[in-house]
Amino acid sequence: MGKLFTAATVCAVLLPLPGIVACNGKNEPEAEAIITPARCLPRIIRTLPHDTAAFTQGLVFNGETLYESTGLQHQSSLRALDANGVIHTNRPMSGAVFAEGCAVCAGNLYQLTWRERQCFVYALPGLTCIDTLSYTGEGWGLTSNGIHLIMSNGSDTLYVRDRRFSIMGKIPVTREGKPLSKLNELEFARGRIYANVWFSDYIFEINPRSGIVERIIDCGELVVREAPTSDDCVLNGIAYHSENGLFYLTGKKWKNMFVVEIPVP
């Protein structure tokens, strides 16, 4: 999360990337029908403990290991947890680095920073930092479709990047025909992008080809159960466990991590 960063709404360009639609011959996006997204409720399967000191910015599974990136200056970290929420590794970030989202791609973990314009690359499973990549603007959320990385910066546009962090395409995200901004933590699962929106109690399910929000997952019950202690303790953190088909959801400084089932459309 961070200050809103404005970006132009443009269609994906350069390559017909998997899951990303390219511009047509006139370099204009194809017209899309305006749809009203369906709504659904997550079914809580179980509740796990979550460290209330963790200002959760990113959450992702790699096998049975859950990696969590936490933010705030002088408090940022990168953690490795098991599927029960037990922390096995807690790697503090140096100095005033404000860490953001994280994603696994091609056997490495990528971790954004908010305003430092750096993405740290770690080898798995040891979390040894092997590279530092750069980008412009702010870093918010990050996910991967297995081939490319997909990044948010607080605007209504998602950026498709290669493993060296060059921009390969852009996905303008809309809800009922209107731009959906403040896109934050991301997860690519079941062929869709799941996105937190800063200060929202909903998760938005996005078609990566069109950028259209197709479903809204209402997480209000999770927020009620959590009873956040401050306005900053918002829903933020989506990880999909591909083996059991369940989502792990939490928030900034939440005491709970919820294991939920989100029905397949």
N, C-alpha and C positions, 0 to 999 in steps of 0.2 A: 504494500500500500504506500501511497505517498500523495503529494500534491497532484492535482489533475494536470495531465500533459496533453495538450491539444494536438491532434494529428489529422491530416486530410483523409476523407473517406474515399478510398480508391479500390479498384478491384485487383485481384491477384494478377501479377505480371511475370514475364520472363519464361516460366516453365509450367507445363501442365502437371503440377505436383500431385502426388497421391492425396486425395481428399481435399484438394484445392482447385477451384475452377479458374481457368485463365480468362483473360479478356477476349472478346471476339475480334474479328478482323478490323473493326473500326476503333479498336482500343476503348470500347465502352462496355460496361457490364450488361449482361443479359437482363431483361426485365423479369422480375420475380413477383408472383402473386403475394398480396398481403394476407397473412394468415393470423388467426388468433391462436396463440400457443395453448396447448392442453395443459392442465394442471394436475399434479399428483402429489401424494404424501409419501415420504420415506417411512418404511416400517422398521422400527427399532428392534434389532436382534439382541444386542447386549450393549452394556456401557462399560468403558474402560477408564481407568484413572489417567489424567493428563496433568502435566506439570504446570501449575499456575504461574510460574515464572517465564513460561515459553510464550513469547509474542509471535504466534505462528504465522509464517509467511508462505511456506511451501510444504507440501506433504506428498510423498510418492513411495510406492512399493517397488522393490527390486527383489523378486523371489519372496522369501518370507521376512525380509528386512524392510522396515519402514524408516525412511529417511525424512527428517524434519528440519527445515531451515527456519530459524527464529530471528527476529529483528530487534530494533532499537539500538542506539549508539551505546557502546561499551557493554552491551548485553547480548549482542548477536552471537549465534552459534550454528553449528551443523551437528545434528544428532542422528544416531542409529538406534532404533528401537526394535523390539520383537513384536510379533503380531498381537501380544497381550498388552502392549503399551509400556513395557519395561525398558528403560533407557540403558543401553550397553556402552555407547560411546557418546561423549559430549565434547565437541571440539569448539572452544571459544574462538571468535573472530578477533583479529587484532585491532586495537585502537578504537577509532570512532566509526568503523565500517558499519553500515546499516544494511544488513542482509535482507534479501527478499526471496522470491520464489525459487524452486529447484525442480530439476527433471533429470531422468536417466535416459541416455541415448548412446547406443553403440558401446555399452559396457562402462561408460563414464558418467559421473554425476556433475551436472552444471548448476551453479548457484549464482543468482543475480544479486546485484546491490542496487539500492534505491537511487542515490545521486552520484555515486562514485564512478558510474559508467564502466564498471568492470564485472566480468563474469568469470568466476573461478571454476576450474575444471579439476575434478578429483578422480583418481583411479579407484575402482571398487574391487574388493570390499574394504580396503584399508584406509580409504579417505586421505590418501596422499595427494596433495595439490600438485598437479603436473603442468598446468598452463593457466594463463590469465588472458582473457579475450576482452576486447573493448567494443563499445557501442555508444551511440549518441542518445540523448534524452534520458528519461527515467526508466528504471527496471521495476516491474511489479510482479507479475506471475509468469510461470514457465511450465511448459509440458512438452511432450514429444509424441509424434505419431509412429515412432519406431525408425523413421528415416530422417525426418527434419525436426527441428525445435520450433515451438510456437510460443510467442512471447506477448505479454500485455504490458502497456505502459500507462494505464489509467485512462486512456482514451476509449473510443468506440472501435478502434482498429486493432486487430491481432496481426503480428508480424511473423512470417514464416522465415526461419533462418537455417542455414546449413551448419555443419558442426564447427566451422570456423567463425560463425556468427554473422556471415554476410546475409543480407536480406534477399530472399528468393521470391517472396510474394507477400501480399497483404490481404486480410480478410476483414471487410467492413461488417460489423455486427449490427443487426437491426431487430427490434421487437415491434411487431405490428407496423412495420414500415418506417419506424423512427429509430435513429441511432441509439444504441445502448452503451453508455459510457461508464467510466469507473470500473471497467473489467479488471479483475484482480487475480487471485489464485486460480489456476487452471488445471484440468485433468483431461487427458484424452483417453476415452474408454468406449468400447462397443461402437466404434466408428463415429463417435460424437465428441464434441468439446464441452466439458462441464465447467462453468465459470461462476465463481463468487463475484458479486458486485459490492464494492465497498459500502458499508452501512446498510446492506440489505439482508433480510432473513431468508432470501431465496437463492437457489442455485439454478442457473439458466443453462438449458441443454441446447447447444448450437450445432446446426448442420455445417460442417466445415466447407462444403462446396458452395453453399449460398450465403453463409453468414447469418441465416435466419434463426431466431430463437424458436424452436419447435415445441419445447415443453418448459414449464416452470415447476421446479420442485420446491414445495413450501416446507421450510424447515422451522416453522414457528414453534412447533411442539418441542424441538430440541432447544431452542432459545429459552422457552418457558422453563424447561427442566434445568437448564444451566443456571438461569437467573444471573446474568452477567453483573459484575460489581461496578462497572463503569461504562461510559459510552464508547470507549475505545475497545472494549472486549467483545468485538463483533465476530459473527460467523466467518471463518476463513480457514480453509484447510480441507482438501478433497483428495483422497487416495483410493484407487480401485485395486482390489485384490483379485487378480484374474483367475486364481484357482477356485475360490469359493464364490465368486461373483458378487461380492459385497463391497460397499463403499465405507470408508472410514472418514468421518466428518468431525471437525472440531472448530475451535475459534481462538482468537488471541487471548492468552491468559485464562483459558477455560480450565475448569477442574475435571471436565469430562471429555472423553472421545467416544463418539457414538458409532457403533457398527450397525449399518442400516442396509436394508434391501430397497433398491429403487426399481420399480417394475419396468420390464422391457416394454417399449411402446407396442 
